[in-house]
Amino acid sequence: TNGITPWFTITFQKQAESQAVEESQVRLRGQRILVVDPSPVARRATHDMLTVWGARADEAANGDEALAELERAVEANDPFQVAIIDMDLPGENGEKLGARINGVQSLSSTRLMLLTGVGRRGDASRVQGLGFSAYLIKPIRWTELHDALTQVVRTDPANAEAALVTRHSIAEQRRNSVRILVVDDDPV
């Protein structure tokens, strides 16, 4: 280097806590999450990643298994906080399963996330109307799933006005939460 030592002084004021800070404090540790997917490979991969994040994950291959698991958990006084539901379930699609789950009063505190391989215009508002808290289009990166889960977990399940978590809302949240200051005497 050329021996130049840059220096500067910046005075900061304490900023109000942002939503990003609150989200970073939300932990998935101990959260009970049900993965509903017909593919054993996809189910296991998601289950394993949830476990790495500290969540207590269980699996179901179809709607009937999922509903039975959810009801058993309520009876055991250990309900699921979130159900991650694949759209392409055998016998019924993920939207119909979500409607069935929302029709059971004892399961009203379980937040629902829908994963689909194909998204169409208008899908997001429709699934939100069905009671889903998140709508994500596959393939989903693990970081997206993690961010979506932390947003969904911190949302009050009774709040029907809560914004639907999507790939776009996650990207927007990231843009708003990261700020970088670069200091260098070379413009390049």
Protein Blocks (a to p, Z undefined) as FASTA:
>chain_A
ZZiacddddddddddddfklmmmmpcfehpacddddfblklmmmmmmmmmmnopacdddf
bfklmmmmmmmmmmnopacfbdcddfbbghiafklmmmmmmmpmklmmpccddddfbdce
hklmmmmmnopabdcdddddfklmmmmmmmmmmpcfklmkbccddfklmmmmmmmmpccd
dddfbfZZ
